Amino acid sequence: MRVEGRIVQWDDAKGYGFIAPSDGGPKRFAHLSAFGLRPRRPFVGERVSYEPGSDAQGKPRALKIRSLEPKPAPAGPAPKAGSGGVKSASAGQGGRFRAPPPRSGASPASPSPSKTPSADTGAALWLVPGFALLVLITHLAWPLPRGLWGTYMAMSLATFIVYFLDKRAARLGQWRVKEATLHGLALLCGWPGALLAQHLLRHKSAKPSFRRLFWLSVVLNILGFVLLFTPLLAPFLSGLPGPWNASGGGVSV
């Protein structure tokens, strides 16, 4: 039995949202894969019909979703060059061309969301070799612990894998990894792997609030490295006993 409803929440970057039934009742989870092939993306306010179902955990979700909105009119044939002023099928009064209206929820002046984050993260990738150079210079000046390189590499690999699993869960409509976990991994030396995952997987690269906290974790990690393994803390720790005594270099560990 099919049920009619309306999309009341939709996250196009993550590919899922919620449908409210027309006859009332709780909202149902809707994943992009349940819409099948269609000429346009789902949008808030769209009238749809669906088959009630559930996921592997028994949570209600909408299946075999179909749009009840009128189909968009096909584009008319393009005018031929040199046709002596042949008007387009979409020309208005006076022969002036009118551009077709933008899709619902889209802005003609805004860039595609799939391109903006890739350019942003791609430009920031320079930070990975830049930080590696900082670690190398610091090691030549003040020898670093032997396991530091391995820690950054292992945490970066683990963070990349967690991003991949979260991306897969978002695509399949399964339980997601908490954003606090992703930020914690980035703070604990895994931010190079997180940055690579955001660029290569196109995951968590468009949400402004997540990006702000991510870059805060990167700054805190780099600042912690500089304070712990360079002489910047030496004037403050020189009077402390034991392993906190920092004389002639980074903090003794």
N, C-alpha and C positions, 0 to 999 in steps of 0.2 A: 504494500500500500504506500503510495507516494504522498508526501506532505508538502504543502506550500509554506513558504516563509520568506524572510528578507535578510540579507547580509547586514548585520549591525556592527561588525568589527572585522577589519581585514588588514593584515600586515603583508604588503606585497614583497618586501625584502625577504621575509621568512617563509612566505608561501602558505600561510594559513590564517584562519579567522573563525568567526562564530556566526551561526544563523539562528534567528529568533523565529519560531513557528508562528504562522498567522493566527492560529487558534489559541495561542497562549502556551505556557509551559516553559521549561528551562531551555536555555540556548544549547545548541549542539555544535561541537567542534567540526570544522570543515577544512580539509587539506586540499591544496591545489591539484593533487593527483586525482581527486574524486570528480573534478570537473571534466576530465577527458580533453579532447581536442576542441578548441573553440577559438574564434578570431580575435577575442579581446580578453584582457585580464579581468578577474572578478573585482568588484568595487562595492564600497559601502552604499547601501540603499537598493542594491539590485534585488529584484524579485526572482526567486528560484523555487524549484521543486526538488525533492530528494527522497531517498529511501532511508528510514531510520535504521541504524546499525550500531555496532560497538567495536572497539579496538581489542587488542590482545589482552589488555588489563580490564576489560569489561566496561570501559568508560563510553558513554554515548557519543556517537559521531554521525555525520551525514554522509551517505554513500550515493553514488550515481547521480550527482547533482546536475540539473539542467536549468538553463536560464529561461525565465519567462518574459524577459525584456524583448522588445522588437529588435530584429537583426539589423545591424548597420547597413545602410544602402551601399551597394558596390560603387567604386569610383568610376566616373565616366572616362571615356577614351581621351587620351592626351591630344591637344591640338597639334596638328602638323606644322612644321616650320615652313614659312613662306606660303601659307594657305590663303593669303590675302585678307587677313583679319577674321578668320573663322573663330567664332566664340566657343568657349568651353561650355560643357553641359552644366557647369555650376556657376555660370556667369549671371550676375544680377542685372538690375535695370541699368540701361545706358551702356551695356556691354562691358562693365567693369567687373573684373574677376574677384570673386569672394572666396577666401580660403575656407575649407571645410572646418566645422567647429571641432575643437579638441575633444578627446575622449574624456569621460567623466573622471574627475580626480587627477587629471594630468594638466600640467601647465606648459604652453607652447614655448615659453622662454626658459624653462628649467631644463638642465641636462638630464640625460638618462641616468637613473640611479645605479645601473649596472656599470657605468663608465666612470662616474665620479669617484667612488671609493678605490677603484683599481689605480687611478692616477694618483690619489692621495697616498695610499700605502706604497706605491711604486717609488714615489719621490722620497719617502721616508726610509727606504731600505738601505740608503747610504749609512744609516746609523749603525748597522751591524758590523761592516768592516771598520767603520770609524771607532767603534768601541773596542774591537779586536786590536786595533793599532794602539789605543790607549792602554790596554792591558799589557801589550808587549813593551811599550816604553816604560810603564811602571815596573815591570819585571826586570828590565835592564838596570833601572835605577835602584830599586829596592826589591830584592828577590821575593816573589809571591809564593804562597803555599802550593805544593805540587798538585794538589787535587782541585785547584780552582778552575783550571781549564775544563777538566772533566765534569765539574759540577755544572758549569754553564751549558756544556754540550748535552749532558744527560737531561737536565731540566728543560732545555729547548726542545729536544726530541720528544720528551713526555708531553710537553705543552702542545706541540704540533699534533700529536696523536689525539689528545683530548679535544682539540678544535675539530679534527676530522670526524670524530665520533659524534660530537654535538651537531655538526653540519649534517651528518647522516640521519641523526634522530629528528632534526627539523624537517628534513625531506620526507621521512616516513611517518611523521606525526607521533613520534614516541617521546618518552620522558627526556627532558633537556638537562644539560649540565648547568648548574647555577652560575650566574655571572660572577658571584663572589669567588667561586672556585677558580675561574679563569683569571681573575685579577690576582688572586693569591699565587697562582703558578707563575704569572708574569713577574710579580714582585720578588719571588724566590728564584731569581736568575733565569726564568724561562721566557722573558720577554723577546729575545731574538727569535725563538721558535714561534711565538704568538704573532710577531710581525710578519714572518714569512707565511704563516697560515692565513692571516687576513688577506694577504696579497694573492697567494696562489689558489686558495679555496673560496675567495670572495665571501668570507664569513666574518661577521661581527665588524665589518668595515664601514658601515653606513649609519649606525645608531649613534647620534651625537653624545648622549649621556655615557654610553659604554666607552666611546673613544676618549672622552675626557678622563675617566678613571683609569683607563689603560695607560695613557701618557703620564698620568700622575705616578703610577706604579713604576714606569720606566725611569722617570726622573729620580724617584726615591731609591731605586736600586743602584743607579749610577752614582748618585750622591753618597750612598752608603759605601760603595766600593772605594770612592775617592777618599772618604774620611777614614776608612779602616786600613787601607793599604798604601797611603801616602803620608808624608809628615805633617799634614794639615792639623791633625789632632795632637801632635807631639807637644806643643806648648801647654796643652790642657792636661795631658796624661803623664808628663814627665815626673810629677811629684807623687804619683800613685805607686804602690808596691806591687810586686808580683808580675803576672802576665800583662797587666795594663800599662806597664812602664814602656813608653815609646821613646827611645833614645836613638837618634841617628837614622831614622827611617820610619817605616810604617809600624803599625801596632804589632807588638810581638804576640805570636800565636803558637 
